[in-house]
Every structure is written in structure tokens, then in C-alpha cells.
Amino acid sequence: MRYGDGGVGWGGWLVMVVMMVVFWGAVAWVIVTLIRHSSSPGQLPAQPGGTTGPDALQILDERFARGEIDEEEYQRRRKVLRGDT
């Protein structure tokens, strides 16, 4: 009896290796997709009109209130957001 008779040979092994890589790649892709689409506490809910979270003027007001920007920067950005020239 010779060892290896009826085996799959190199071609079979190559196919098995490729399929294993494809399988684990698919598992990783599913995990990443689930993590990205899961809702997290910091994620803002979608609002009508396709935007997410508070509008730009509200964010600007909050940044000014926290002291992140000075009054001059606040007024300049507010004019830009409102479309004033």
C-alpha cells in the first residue's frame, strides 16, 4: 500500500488554504460590519433631512459657551453659517 493514494494532492491543498482564508476574511468582515453598525452611546441619532445630531449653529453656540472659541470667531462663523455677507 502506498501512502497518499486517493489524496487530494497539491491542488486540493491549495483550494483548502484559499477557502480557509476566504472563510476567516468573511468572519472578520461580519464582525467589523456589526461593530460599525451597532449603536454606541456617543453616536448621534439620524434626524430628518439626512443630517445627524445637532445643527451647525447649535454646535457653534455650544463651543462658544464652553470657551473653545472667542467672540470674534463666533460672530464670523455664525455669519458664514447663516449666509450673511
Rosetta constraint file for C-alpha pairs under 8 A:
AtomPair CA 8 CA 12 HARMONIC 4.75 0.50
AtomPair CA 8 CA 13 HARMONIC 6.86 0.50
AtomPair CA 9 CA 13 HARMONIC 6.47 0.50
AtomPair CA 10 CA 14 HARMONIC 6.06 0.50
AtomPair CA 11 CA 15 HARMONIC 6.25 0.50
AtomPair CA 12 CA 16 HARMONIC 6.22 0.50
AtomPair CA 13 CA 17 HARMONIC 6.18 0.50
AtomPair CA 14 CA 18 HARMONIC 6.22 0.50
AtomPair CA 15 CA 19 HARMONIC 6.06 0.50
AtomPair CA 16 CA 20 HARMONIC 6.10 0.50
AtomPair CA 17 CA 21 HARMONIC 6.34 0.50
AtomPair CA 18 CA 22 HARMONIC 6.20 0.50
AtomPair CA 19 CA 23 HARMONIC 6.00 0.50
AtomPair CA 20 CA 24 HARMONIC 6.22 0.50
AtomPair CA 21 CA 25 HARMONIC 5.98 0.50
AtomPair CA 22 CA 26 HARMONIC 6.11 0.50
AtomPair CA 23 CA 27 HARMONIC 6.32 0.50
AtomPair CA 24 CA 28 HARMONIC 6.14 0.50
AtomPair CA 25 CA 29 HARMONIC 6.10 0.50
AtomPair CA 26 CA 30 HARMONIC 6.18 0.50
AtomPair CA 27 CA 31 HARMONIC 6.31 0.50
AtomPair CA 28 CA 32 HARMONIC 6.17 0.50
AtomPair CA 29 CA 33 HARMONIC 6.04 0.50
AtomPair CA 30 CA 34 HARMONIC 6.10 0.50
AtomPair CA 31 CA 35 HARMONIC 6.19 0.50
AtomPair CA 32 CA 36 HARMONIC 6.13 0.50
AtomPair CA 33 CA 37 HARMONIC 6.15 0.50
AtomPair CA 34 CA 38 HARMONIC 5.92 0.50
AtomPair CA 39 CA 43 HARMONIC 6.51 0.50
AtomPair CA 44 CA 52 HARMONIC 6.03 0.50
AtomPair CA 44 CA 53 HARMONIC 5.01 0.50
AtomPair CA 45 CA 52 HARMONIC 5.94 0.50
AtomPair CA 45 CA 53 HARMONIC 6.10 0.50
AtomPair CA 46 CA 50 HARMONIC 6.76 0.50
AtomPair CA 46 CA 51 HARMONIC 6.16 0.50
AtomPair CA 46 CA 52 HARMONIC 4.46 0.50
AtomPair CA 46 CA 53 HARMONIC 6.57 0.50
AtomPair CA 47 CA 51 HARMONIC 5.55 0.50
AtomPair CA 47 CA 52 HARMONIC 5.43 0.50
AtomPair CA 47 CA 53 HARMONIC 6.79 0.50
AtomPair CA 54 CA 58 HARMONIC 6.17 0.50
AtomPair CA 54 CA 59 HARMONIC 6.62 0.50
AtomPair CA 55 CA 59 HARMONIC 6.47 0.50
AtomPair CA 56 CA 60 HARMONIC 6.13 0.50
AtomPair CA 56 CA 81 HARMONIC 7.45 0.50
AtomPair CA 57 CA 61 HARMONIC 6.11 0.50
AtomPair CA 57 CA 78 HARMONIC 6.91 0.50
AtomPair CA 57 CA 81 HARMONIC 7.02 0.50
AtomPair CA 58 CA 62 HARMONIC 6.22 0.50
AtomPair CA 59 CA 63 HARMONIC 6.18 0.50
AtomPair CA 60 CA 64 HARMONIC 6.22 0.50
AtomPair CA 60 CA 74 HARMONIC 7.07 0.50
AtomPair CA 60 CA 77 HARMONIC 7.85 0.50
AtomPair CA 60 CA 78 HARMONIC 7.49 0.50
AtomPair CA 61 CA 65 HARMONIC 6.12 0.50
AtomPair CA 61 CA 74 HARMONIC 7.90 0.50
AtomPair CA 62 CA 66 HARMONIC 6.18 0.50
AtomPair CA 63 CA 67 HARMONIC 6.30 0.50
AtomPair CA 63 CA 68 HARMONIC 5.31 0.50
AtomPair CA 63 CA 69 HARMONIC 6.41 0.50
AtomPair CA 64 CA 68 HARMONIC 5.87 0.50
AtomPair CA 64 CA 69 HARMONIC 5.34 0.50
AtomPair CA 64 CA 70 HARMONIC 6.67 0.50
AtomPair CA 64 CA 71 HARMONIC 7.34 0.50
AtomPair CA 64 CA 74 HARMONIC 6.46 0.50
AtomPair CA 69 CA 73 HARMONIC 6.11 0.50
AtomPair CA 69 CA 74 HARMONIC 6.38 0.50
AtomPair CA 70 CA 74 HARMONIC 6.13 0.50
AtomPair CA 71 CA 75 HARMONIC 6.07 0.50
AtomPair CA 72 CA 76 HARMONIC 6.18 0.50
AtomPair CA 73 CA 77 HARMONIC 6.10 0.50
AtomPair CA 74 CA 78 HARMONIC 5.99 0.50
AtomPair CA 75 CA 79 HARMONIC 6.22 0.50
AtomPair CA 76 CA 80 HARMONIC 6.47 0.50
AtomPair CA 77 CA 81 HARMONIC 6.14 0.50
AtomPair CA 78 CA 82 HARMONIC 6.12 0.50
AtomPair CA 79 CA 83 HARMONIC 5.99 0.50
AtomPair CA 79 CA 84 HARMONIC 4.96 0.50
AtomPair CA 79 CA 85 HARMONIC 7.05 0.50
AtomPair CA 80 CA 84 HARMONIC 6.12 0.50
AtomPair CA 80 CA 85 HARMONIC 7.47 0.50
